[in-house]
């Protein structure tokens, strides 16, 4: 789904898809508090060596005895000790014959084989192995979509029995002396692909004693007994002869965990749901989002709260396929360009390759999709003109007031060439968004690319020429599928509301409830009418509308800031900026052309019709509704985890965790306005506006943060990890891009552990060391900070560090940070805490350099698309989302605020200079602009490199330079921890790491529909 920029409060609502605004803030302990009911498996008393807790991200859906994963789908898990404390290493045994041992308690694993696998975990504590048989977890892996569709494999039907009597679920674990274990498998259908023949199956085992066995040409059965504790695998082996005479297999494995006699075997999170929704056809959600969204206009909104609303109202051309960040399902498009589905429908993949790179992306617009105007009850079709209009609106504000403030850069970078900063007042730079370039990047109903059947059986085509910035864009689908900027709005209706684009005449239909034509009154960009318009329109025709982005932040066309009409599963019944929103099923909605495919949007009438979402200032209301058995989902703080766990144990609430690709950094303002700070915060300020322009001071602040305390106390509650420490702009888990060879502040690279600040000035690189360096006025010391001479214990320098209203964990972290700074400086620096609202923080990012009231800011990023370029842009690029208002480029390169930060050494934009600044250590104060310019050059070059070792190396070196410039204090990378009512099927919760919120129409459960 769409990704967003302004994610400042870390809160999990409903599931991790909404981790970005609302609930990882708070105070907590790392000890287990209460456990009810006492009969729950998680409450079983355990010995000191039997205290390992395995926490798996997913619970089974209603009526299921275990969760189901497709082959190739990633499964996250975490390990902890039930009484708190840490281990030197943790191991997860995945049940498929593999195990992972690491120092981090957070794991992921991909299953490639079919079967039922029992996971368990162990921990190494002071050289002693601790066990956790009370937290066994079964996972059923089913065939992938690709394997199912290939026709090369037989379809299997399997059974399992552990010998227990009664109607209870037959779990794949026993104690020694119990059993026996019986398994069977058969071919319920044979391969359909020509030349593939299934052979006679058999049953094999890694241990135990075979009691009976039986097999035919299509089935196999066996019974085994086990006299020794251990983990065993029974496998149904199905050989398949290929057309070339080779053999491949469709195997199915059962993991059997055999515990020692007397061992308490249990499963904390594998019971099917029993309760029923108290309000059928309605979702009641409580999200912690103080202040609510900033806008519901897809062309400008750039934060998670509004993005969630838009994802349910508007549709994009394509959307992510479930949790995949590389697979897609069609939405407004009839098929996903580049796939076999397009070939099957149109005889072409609709993706044109030029010079071995994808260049022209053609989308056939569904003839069934319709916009719906709830104020009139009228509906009308979606056409390519609406797509061109929507993308054009987005590209108007991609760099006004500065690039990355709005979302237009996401898709704009792939469509537009670079502009000339010296022309037209720099309004069309760095990307040239004149009418000719915007409209020229899209081809509507072009006969070269659009199949004839798309004109007669659908609503035509739009083709994008994705060669913007002179680069190739193989991940274009990730960009166009983002609702922030990629959501399709109705051209005629928006024009009637006063949200027009010059050249688009709108519609003659009453109230704007009808389709519109292209500029020039055309239906195709091939037509002379359109071409004449394109050749005659002034390059400055959009200027007056573009400038609205600077004068009216987040409301350049205010008539559509809160007023919406879309084609999605819901329409917006009401919205209150500070309270929440209400959605109703769209009566004109039609299912996309993907019926029967996994993760396809549902058919009309097959999803919950009413959604009520409350934007809460705290967790109180939502948890009260959980306790009352009314809330479908509610956000919570870490301080609420004991309550949530009790609700889990009582069977009222489910819990899930998944790693995220979110990052949260504390950014420094290199230039700010102290008078504005004092006025807006009401707190004392006596430091100059360029206080943080000194690199040594930023390094001291970054080294002074209590990383171990934050990780183990603030972000670990009752054994549940809520976040990881990290360094750099690129998050962990993003392939090989995350650098593991950098000693980030707080990280001991040798032991791979995080520590609190050192008070020993003789420890090179410690916080105390840097305080000594920046306060020592000695010849040859490039880090001396003369402004600190005014900071003394008797007359301390004071200013507010910026947190966020409602972000409790963040507030505690900043207060702990401030306390360390006071101790390290002997009271010479004494920061305070300022907590503006989320909306204030979002708006503050548009403040011109040198005018902001912020001294620091918590900068959060949920990815727009899974690639390093998405993180480089906001955190490092000139005029990025988090570099514009702080004045990074303006201070160090342009020297707009005085001072000299460019030095003559290693200032050539080449690889040698990049290596120099990457390996040089902390950059001297007067060389910051030079190092940053080289770093920015490398960033731009890496963005256009093909995936491979060279690109990975460049990004690694860029992160080295960023560390040597101490650009940020890298705060944490959240682990999504979400909750949901016991009647909700967690399979419908959006846990895609690039999703900004929930797709409510995908939610289902017992009695919900």
PEZIZI-V329484 format. One record per backbone hydrogen bond with DSSP energy under -1.0 kcal/mol. CO is the residue of the C=O (numbers start at 0). NH is the residue of the N-H. E is the energy in kcal/mol with one decimal. If there is no record, write none. Layout:
<<CO NH E> <CO NH E>>
This chain:
<<3 861 -1.3> <4 6 -2.1> <9 23 -9.9> <10 19 -1.5> <12 14 -2.0> <14 17 -1.7> <15 18 -2.4> <17 20 -1.2> <28 717 -1.4> <36 39 -1.9> <39 42 -2.0> <40 43 -1.2> <46 49 -1.7> <48 130 -3.2> <50 81 -3.0> <52 79 -2.0> <54 77 -2.7> <60 63 -2.3> <66 139 -2.5> <68 141 -3.2> <69 72 -2.3> <74 108 -1.6> <75 56 -1.9> <76 106 -3.5> <77 54 -3.3> <79 52 -3.3> <80 83 -2.2> <88 123 -2.7> <89 101 -2.4> <90 121 -2.4> <91 99 -2.2> <92 119 -1.8> <97 93 -1.8> <99 91 -2.2> <101 89 -3.1> <104 78 -2.1> <106 76 -2.2> <108 74 -2.9> <110 71 -2.6> <113 252 -2.2> <114 140 -3.0> <115 254 -2.9> <116 138 -2.1> <118 136 -1.9> <119 92 -3.1> <121 90 -2.7> <122 129 -3.5> <123 87 -2.4> <123 88 -1.0> <124 127 -1.7> <127 124 -3.0> <129 122 -1.9> <130 51 -2.6> <131 134 -1.8> <132 265 -2.0> <136 118 -3.4> <138 116 -2.9> <139 68 -2.7> <140 114 -1.7> <141 70 -1.7> <143 147 -2.5> <144 148 -2.2> <145 149 -1.1> <150 191 -1.6> <150 192 -3.1> <154 187 -2.7> <154 188 -1.2> <156 185 -1.9> <158 183 -1.7> <160 181 -2.8> <168 170 -1.1> <170 172 -1.2> <171 256 -1.9> <173 258 -2.9> <174 177 -2.6> <180 223 -3.0> <181 160 -2.2> <182 221 -2.2> <183 158 -2.2> <184 219 -2.5> <185 156 -2.2> <188 154 -2.2> <192 195 -1.7> <196 240 -3.1> <201 236 -3.2> <203 234 -2.7> <208 224 -2.3> <211 222 -2.5> <213 220 -3.5> <217 186 -2.3> <218 215 -3.0> <219 184 -2.2> <220 213 -2.4> <221 182 -2.5> <222 210 -3.8> <222 211 -1.1> <223 180 -2.9> <224 208 -2.8> <229 257 -3.2> <231 255 -3.3> <232 205 -1.4> <233 253 -3.3> <234 203 -2.5> <235 251 -2.0> <236 201 -1.4> <237 249 -2.7> <238 198 -3.5> <239 247 -2.6> <240 196 -2.1> <241 244 -2.1> <245 241 -2.6> <247 239 -3.1> <251 235 -3.4> <252 115 -2.5> <253 233 -2.6> <255 231 -2.7> <256 173 -2.3> <257 229 -2.4> <258 175 -2.4> <259 262 -2.4> <265 135 -2.0> <278 281 -1.4> <280 609 -1.8> <282 611 -3.1> <283 631 -2.4> <283 632 -1.3> <284 613 -2.7> <285 634 -2.5> <286 288 -1.2> <286 615 -3.8> <288 291 -2.0> <296 299 -1.8> <296 300 -2.8> <301 5 -2.3> <302 306 -1.6> <303 307 -1.9> <304 308 -1.1> <305 309 -2.3> <306 310 -2.2> <308 312 -1.1> <309 313 -2.7> <311 569 -1.8> <312 567 -2.9> <314 487 -2.5> <315 331 -1.8> <316 330 -2.3> <316 332 -2.1> <318 328 -2.8> <319 321 -1.3> <320 323 -1.9> <326 320 -2.6> <328 318 -2.3> <331 365 -3.2> <335 338 -1.6> <338 342 -1.3> <339 343 -2.8> <340 344 -1.8> <341 345 -3.2> <342 346 -2.0> <348 337 -3.4> <349 361 -2.7> <351 358 -2.7> <351 359 -1.4> <353 356 -1.4> <356 353 -3.0> <358 465 -2.6> <359 351 -2.7> <360 463 -2.7> <362 461 -1.9> <363 333 -2.4> <364 458 -2.7> <368 381 -1.5> <370 379 -1.4> <372 375 -1.1> <372 376 -2.8> <377 372 -2.7> <379 370 -2.8> <382 385 -1.2> <382 386 -1.2> <383 387 -2.7> <384 388 -2.4> <385 389 -2.5> <386 390 -2.6> <387 391 -2.3> <388 392 -2.4> <389 393 -2.0> <390 394 -2.2> <391 395 -1.1> <397 403 -1.0> <401 404 -1.6> <406 409 -2.0> <407 411 -2.5> <408 412 -2.1> <410 413 -1.1> <411 414 -1.1> <411 415 -2.4> <413 467 -2.7> <415 468 -2.0> <416 431 -3.0> <419 422 -1.7> <422 425 -1.6> <423 426 -1.6> <425 428 -1.0> <429 418 -2.6> <430 432 -1.4> <433 437 -2.6> <434 438 -2.4> <435 439 -1.4> <437 440 -1.1> <438 441 -1.4> <440 464 -2.5> <442 462 -3.2> <443 524 -2.0> <445 448 -1.3> <445 449 -3.3> <450 453 -1.0> <451 454 -1.1> <451 455 -1.1> <452 456 -2.9> <453 459 -2.2> <459 364 -2.7> <460 444 -2.1> <461 362 -2.7> <462 442 -3.0> <463 360 -2.3> <464 466 -1.4> <466 469 -1.3> <467 470 -2.0> <472 475 -1.3> <475 479 -2.5> <476 480 -1.6> <478 481 -1.3> <481 485 -2.0> <482 484 -1.7> <482 486 -1.3> <489 493 -2.5> <490 494 -2.1> <491 495 -1.9> <492 496 -1.3> <493 498 -2.7> <494 497 -1.4> <500 503 -2.2> <508 511 -1.8> <509 512 -2.0> <511 513 -1.9> <517 520 -1.9> <521 517 -3.0> <523 526 -1.1> <526 530 -2.2> <527 531 -3.0> <528 532 -1.7> <529 533 -2.7> <530 534 -2.0> <531 535 -1.3> <532 536 -2.4> <537 540 -2.1> <539 542 -1.5> <541 545 -2.8> <542 546 -2.5> <544 547 -1.0> <545 548 -1.8> <546 550 -1.5> <547 551 -2.3> <551 554 -2.3> <556 559 -2.1> <557 560 -1.5> <560 295 -2.7> <565 371 -1.7> <568 585 -3.0> <570 583 -2.1> <573 581 -2.5> <575 578 -1.7> <575 579 -2.1> <578 614 -3.6> <579 575 -3.0> <580 612 -2.7> <581 572 -2.2> <581 573 -1.4> <582 610 -2.2> <583 570 -2.7> <585 588 -1.5> <591 593 -2.4> <593 596 -2.5> <596 599 -1.7> <602 605 -2.1> <608 584 -1.5> <609 282 -2.5> <610 582 -2.7> <611 284 -3.0> <612 580 -2.0> <613 286 -2.9> <615 288 -1.5> <618 622 -2.3> <619 623 -2.2> <620 624 -1.8> <621 625 -1.8> <622 626 -2.7> <623 627 -1.9> <624 629 -3.1> <624 630 -1.2> <625 628 -1.4> <631 980 -2.9> <632 285 -1.9> <636 639 -1.9> <637 640 -1.6> <639 643 -2.5> <640 644 -3.3> <641 645 -2.0> <642 646 -2.0> <643 647 -2.3> <644 648 -2.9> <645 649 -1.9> <646 651 -2.5> <646 652 -1.3> <647 650 -1.5> <651 981 -2.0> <653 979 -1.6> <655 977 -2.9> <657 975 -2.4> <662 860 -2.4> <663 970 -1.3> <663 971 -1.6> <664 858 -3.6> <665 968 -2.2> <666 856 -1.7> <670 849 -1.1> <672 676 -2.1> <673 677 -2.4> <674 678 -2.3> <675 679 -2.9> <676 680 -2.4> <677 681 -1.7> <687 690 -1.5> <689 692 -2.1> <693 697 -1.7> <694 698 -2.3> <695 699 -2.4> <696 700 -2.6> <697 701 -2.6> <698 702 -2.6> <699 703 -1.5> <704 706 -1.6> <705 709 -2.3> <706 710 -2.5> <707 711 -2.9> <708 712 -2.1> <708 713 -1.7> <709 714 -1.9> <714 721 -3.4> <716 719 -2.3> <719 716 -2.3> <721 974 -2.9> <723 972 -3.1> <732 734 -1.2> <733 736 -1.8> <741 743 -1.7> <743 746 -2.6> <745 754 -2.5> <747 751 -2.1> <747 752 -1.1> <752 747 -3.1> <757 767 -1.5> <759 762 -1.8> <762 765 -2.3> <765 769 -2.2> <766 770 -2.0> <767 771 -2.0> <768 772 -2.2> <769 773 -2.6> <773 784 -2.5> <775 777 -1.4> <777 780 -2.0> <781 924 -1.4> <784 787 -1.5> <785 788 -1.4> <786 789 -1.3> <787 790 -1.6> <794 791 -1.5> <796 829 -3.1> <797 685 -2.0> <798 831 -2.5> <800 833 -2.5> <803 806 -2.1> <805 807 -1.4> <806 810 -2.2> <807 811 -2.3> <808 812 -2.5> <809 813 -2.7> <810 814 -2.5> <811 815 -2.4> <812 816 -2.5> <813 817 -3.1> <814 818 -2.1> <815 819 -2.0> <816 820 -2.3> <817 821 -2.5> <818 822 -2.2> <819 823 -2.9> <820 824 -2.1> <821 826 -2.5> <824 827 -1.1> <827 796 -3.0> <831 800 -3.0> <833 802 -3.6> <835 804 -3.3> <836 840 -2.1> <837 841 -2.4> <838 842 -2.5> <839 843 -2.0> <842 845 -1.9> <843 846 -1.6> <847 850 -2.1> <851 672 -3.3> <854 668 -2.4> <856 666 -3.4> <858 664 -2.9> <859 6 -1.3> <860 662 -1.6> <864 866 -2.0> <866 869 -1.8> <867 870 -1.4> <867 871 -2.5> <868 872 -1.8> <870 874 -1.8> <871 875 -2.5> <871 876 -2.1> <873 881 -2.2> <876 879 -1.5> <879 882 -1.0> <879 883 -2.3> <882 887 -1.9> <883 886 -1.1> <885 670 -1.2> <886 890 -2.1> <887 891 -2.4> <888 892 -2.0> <888 893 -2.3> <889 895 -3.5> <894 897 -1.5> <900 928 -2.3> <900 929 -1.2> <907 909 -2.1> <909 913 -1.8> <910 914 -2.6> <911 915 -2.1> <912 916 -2.5> <913 917 -1.9> <914 918 -1.8> <923 926 -2.0> <926 930 -2.5> <927 931 -2.5> <928 932 -2.2> <929 933 -2.1> <930 934 -2.4> <931 935 -2.7> <932 936 -2.1> <933 937 -2.3> <934 938 -2.1> <935 939 -2.3> <936 940 -2.1> <937 941 -2.8> <938 942 -1.7> <941 944 -1.2> <947 951 -2.1> <948 952 -2.4> <949 953 -2.3> <950 954 -2.2> <951 955 -2.0> <952 956 -2.5> <953 957 -2.4> <954 958 -2.1> <955 959 -1.6> <956 960 -2.1> <957 961 -2.5> <958 962 -2.1> <959 963 -2.1> <960 964 -1.2> <961 966 -1.4> <963 922 -2.4> <968 665 -3.2> <971 663 -1.6> <972 723 -2.5> <975 657 -1.8> <977 655 -2.3> <979 653 -3.4> <980 983 -1.9> <982 1005 -2.0> <984 987 -2.0> <985 988 -1.4> <989 16 -1.1> <991 994 -2.1> <997 999 -1.1> <998 1001 -2.2> <999 1002 -1.4> <1003 984 -3.0> <1004 1007 -1.2> <1005 276 -2.4> <1007 280 -2.8>>
